Amino acid sequence: MRNVWLWRIGRIEESTDGGDTWRDASRGMKTPWKNDMVIRFLQKDRTIFAILSNGELWMRPVEESVWMRFPLELPEVNAVATNR
């Protein structure tokens, strides 16, 4: 019964054991999100980007666990492209 309401606790979680256990991985972000979600993750070199459904773009280095809003001066992001 406990899992019924978890969809209301929007955040990023990660597993390091193949999905047996999960932990909150949204440090630096204001969570829980009540109406938003991550619509896409993108990794470029050693940086992970998360695009939220509200248009926010967040980033964090692969080796670290704290997300940062990027870039701060943009009010909303509609698309992200990289040169791989």
Order of alpha helices (4+ residues) and beta strands (2+ residues): beta-beta-beta-beta-beta-beta
